[in-house]
């Protein structure tokens, strides 16, 4: 199973993104079951509705619809997450000393993926290379 990161979800949804075509082709070449995490879903909705990122941001209901249609089209499974995920952050800090700030969100994603034995993530975010159990697949 290959996880799909937020930057890839945005590329797939927003046709005007410069990397939309290459990302779309890349996901077609994965030949693997694809998944994402609840954190990625929240980040995606945040970005699609953000007026500083898009001149015409989507309303929340339209963003939810766009994400749903994408997930249906590519059969993207949203993994379940432990409600106490945050208790495992100290364990992640052993692997990534100095874990802080926005890195906590990547750690949350990584924890969810690890709990489901997901070993690959399709992303443009090089920070995921810090996680020894994840292979980063770049578009």
C-alpha positions in Angstrom: 0.0 0.0 0.0 1.2 3.5 -0.8 0.2 6.6 1.1 -0.7 9.8 -0.7 0.5 13.0 1.0 -1.3 16.3 1.1 0.8 18.0 -1.7 -0.1 15.1 -4.0 -3.8 15.3 -3.2 -3.8 19.0 -4.0 -2.0 18.4 -7.3 -4.6 15.8 -8.2 -7.6 18.0 -7.4 -6.4 21.4 -8.7 -5.9 21.1 -12.5 -4.2 24.5 -12.6 -1.3 23.3 -10.5 1.9 23.2 -12.6 2.5 19.6 -11.5 -1.0 18.3 -12.0 -0.3 16.3 -15.2 2.9 14.7 -13.9 1.3 13.9 -10.6 -1.7 12.4 -12.3 0.5 10.3 -14.5 2.6 9.3 -11.5 -0.4 8.0 -9.5 -1.5 5.9 -12.5 1.9 4.3 -12.5 1.9 3.3 -8.8 0.0 0.0 -9.5 -0.7 -0.3 -5.8 -3.5 0.2 -3.3 -3.5 3.9 -2.2 -4.4 5.4 1.1 -4.1 8.6 3.1 -4.5 9.7 6.7 -7.1 11.8 8.5 -4.4 14.5 9.0 -3.9 14.6 5.2 -7.6 15.0 4.6 -7.8 17.9 7.1 -4.7 19.6 5.6 -6.2 19.2 2.1 -9.5 20.8 3.1 -7.6 23.6 4.8 -5.5 24.4 1.7 -8.4 24.2 -0.8 -10.4 26.7 1.2 -7.5 29.1 1.9 -7.7 32.5 0.3 -4.0 33.2 0.6 -3.1 30.1 -1.5 -5.8 30.2 -4.1 -7.3 33.4 -5.7 -10.7 31.6 -5.7 -10.7 29.2 -2.8 -13.4 26.6 -2.5 -16.2 26.8 0.0 -15.9 24.0 2.6 -18.7 22.0 1.1 -17.2 22.2 -2.4 -13.8 21.2 -1.0 -15.3 18.2 0.7 -17.1 17.2 -2.5 -13.8 17.5 -4.5 -11.9 15.4 -2.0 -14.7 12.8 -2.0 -14.7 12.6 -5.8 -11.0 12.2 -5.9 -11.0 9.5 -3.3 -13.8 7.7 -5.2 -12.0 8.0 -8.5 -8.6 6.7 -7.3 -10.1 4.4 -4.6 -8.1 6.2 -1.9 -8.7 4.6 1.5 -8.6 6.9 4.6 -6.8 5.0 7.3 -8.1 5.0 10.8 -6.0 6.8 13.4 -5.5 6.0 17.1 -7.2 8.8 19.1 -4.1 8.8 21.4 -1.6 9.2 18.6 0.0 12.1 20.4 1.3 9.7 23.1 3.7 8.1 20.6 5.4 11.4 19.7 8.2 10.8 22.3 9.0 7.5 20.5 9.2 9.4 17.2 11.5 11.9 18.8 14.0 9.1 19.4 14.2 8.6 15.7 14.0 12.3 14.8 15.8 14.3 17.5 14.5 17.8 17.9 11.1 17.0 16.5 9.0 20.2 16.9 6.6 22.7 15.3 5.1 21.7 12.0 7.1 18.5 12.0 4.5 17.2 14.5 2.0 16.9 11.7 4.4 14.8 9.6 5.0 12.7 12.7 1.3 12.2 13.1 1.0 11.1 9.5 4.0 8.8 9.9 2.6 7.2 13.1 -0.7 6.5 11.3 1.1 4.9 8.4 3.3 2.8 10.6 0.4 1.5 12.6 -1.1 0.2 9.3 2.2 -1.2 8.1 2.4 1.3 5.2 5.9 1.5 3.9 5.7 4.0 1.0 4.5 7.6 0.7 4.0 9.5 -2.6 5.1 13.0 -1.7 7.2 16.0 -2.6 8.0 16.6 1.0 11.6 15.4 1.6 11.0 15.5 5.4 9.4 12.1 5.2 12.9 10.7 4.3 13.7 11.1 8.0 11.4 8.2 8.8 13.4 5.0 8.3 10.3 2.8 7.9 9.0 4.9 4.9 10.2 4.9 1.3 9.5 8.2 -0.3 8.2 8.0 -3.9 8.5 11.3 -5.6 6.5 12.4 -8.7 
